[in-house]
Amino acid sequence: MAKSQTGVRELPKGNQRGTRVTANVAEDGSIRFHDPKDISDVHMVGLGVGGRFDLSDQIMKRAGQDPYASVKRAMAENTREQRLCMARRYQGERQKQELFALSTKVRQLAARTDLSAAQRRELLFTIWDECSEESDSTTDYGAMARATILSIVHEAFPAGSDVAYPPAELLALNERRSSRQPFAPYDPRPMKRTRHPDAGAPTECP
């Protein structure tokens, strides 16, 4: 998803030898620095140049060094918590949009009239089987995606109906699944509740 320019923030300016480094933070927490104009009180007399240049900065840049590195490190460290908060919120918004898109896609597949019920059931199983079983955050988005798919299975192919997954079909699908957990859409045990992407997340960042 492309970064939105509406979430870009400007950080306080940093000072170094009278220069001013600026930075902008995108809504995903990424930071972009802007070097100050290379101007100082040094005059290039007799060379026909009317401008003023910071020679030390120019020399460091030509040598492949960043004369403002220490200022940028300080600005990044001072805004670290704010940017982490923004990144978490941005990730949560992305996941909500992806879950909504997944729900729409699965419902459309389940309602296709050009496919047989068996073909549609297999498609829903395949999408379920591709959902991640690993999570590196406090919110298990893979589990939420699987729960979304199973809820649509209950609506489109309810247990006991003519279009429900037959036991033999469920057995065949499970024999070729890549997931550790079995595909059991009609398991009488209640589905494990998962946290909403916004659960526990701060609404405002410092």
N, C-alpha and C positions, 0 to 999 in steps of 0.2 A: 504494500500500500504506500502510495507516495506521501511524503511528508507535507503537512499542511503549513503554509506560511503564516497562517493566523496564530499559530502557537509559538512563533518565534519571539524570544525575549532578549533584550539587550542587558548584558551584565555591566556592573560598575567598571569604570575605566581603571587600569592599573598604571602606576607611575614608575618610571625608571630613567634616571638622569634627565628628568624634565620631559620625557616622552610619554605618550598616552596610548596604551594598547587597549583595544576594545574587543568585545566578543559578543556573539549571539548564540542563544541556546534554542534549538528546535524543540518541538513538543515531545520528541522521543528522548530528550535529554542529551542529545549529541551537541557538542560545542564547536564553534568555528571562530577562530581568532582573526583579528584584522590588525596588521602592523600599522603604526603611526606613519605619517609622512616623514620621509628622511630629511628633515630640515633642522638646521641649527644656526648658530651665529658665525659659522666659518664661511668667509667670503672667498670665492675663487677669483682673486684680483688678477687682472692682466690676461685672463684666458677668454674674455668676452662672454662669460657666463653670468647671467644676472641672478640666478637662484642661489640658495644657501643649502649646504648638504652636511649631514653628520658623517664625517669621514670614517670614524671608528666603526659605526654600524655597517657602512658600506664594505669596509675591509673584512669584517666578520662574515657578512653574507657571501662575499666572493670566495671566502675560505670554506664555505659550506657550514658555517655556524649560525645559530639563531641568537642575535643579541638580546632578544626579549624572552628567552627561554625561561628564566627564573620567574619573571612576571607572569607568564602564561601558566607555569606550574602552580604558582600561588593562587591565581584566579580559579584554576580548575579544582584545586583542593578546597578552597573556601566555598565553592558552590557544589561540592560533591553530593551532599545530602539532598539539596534541592533538585539536582539533576537525576539522582536515583529515584526520587519520588515521582518526577515527571516521566521517567522511563517505565516505572511500574504502572502508572496510570495509562500511559500510551499502550503498553502491552495488553492491559486489561480491555481497553477499548477495541483493539485489533481482534482479540479473542472473541469478544461479544459479537463483532461483525461477522467473523468467520463461522461462529456457531449458528447465527441467523441464516447465513448463506447456505450452510450445510443442511439446516432444517428445510429450507426452501427447495434445495436440490433433491433431497430424499423424497419429499412429498410429491414432487413432479415425477420422479421415477416410479414411485408407487402407483401413480395414477395413469401411467402411459397405457393407451389402448392398443398400441401396435405391438405390444409384447404380451406373452402369455403370463398367467399368474406365477408360474414356476420361474420364468425368466426374471420377472420383477422381484420375486423373493430372493433369487440368487444375487441380483444386483445389490439389494439392501444388505445381504450378508457380506458381500465383498467389501462394501464401504465400511461396514462395522469392523471387519477383520483387519482393515488397513489403519484403523485408529491406533494411536500410540498407547502403549501400556506403561510408559515411563514418564515421570514428571520431575522436573527440577525446580518446581515452584510450589508454594503452599496450596495452589489451586490446581487440581488434576483435570486439565482440559480434555485429555483423552477420554477419561471416564465420563465427563460431561457430554462429549460427542457421542459416545456409545449409548448413554442413557437417552439422548435425543433420538437416536436411530431406533432404539427399542420401543420408545413411546409411539413412534410412527408405525412401527410394525404392529403394535397392538391395535392401532386404529385401522390400518389398511388390511391386515391379515389376522383378524381376531381369533383367539383360540376357540375351537369348536365349530368354526365356520367352514364353508366349502373351499375357501381360499387360504386357510391356515396352513402353516408348515406341517406336512405330514411327518410322523416320527422317522420314517425311512429317509426322508429328504434331510432332516436335521442331522441324522447319523452320518450321511454321506458328506454333508457340508463340514461337519466337525472333523471328519477324518482328513480333510485337506486344509484345514485352517492353519494359519501361522501364529495365531494368538495363543497365549498360555491359557487364558480363561476360555471355557467352552461357550459356544453360542447357544444360549438357552432362553429364547424370548418368552417362553411360557412358564418359566420357573416360578412356582407359587411363592417363593421367598421374596420379601420386599427388596427392591433395588436399593443399593447403597446410595445414600444421599451425598451429593458432592457440593462443594462450596461454590457459590456464585462468584464470577470474576471480580465483583466489587467488594466481596466480603472481606472486612478487615482492612481495606485499602483506604488511605486518607483521601478526603475529598478536596483538600487544598494543600498546595505545596508551599513551603516557606519562600 
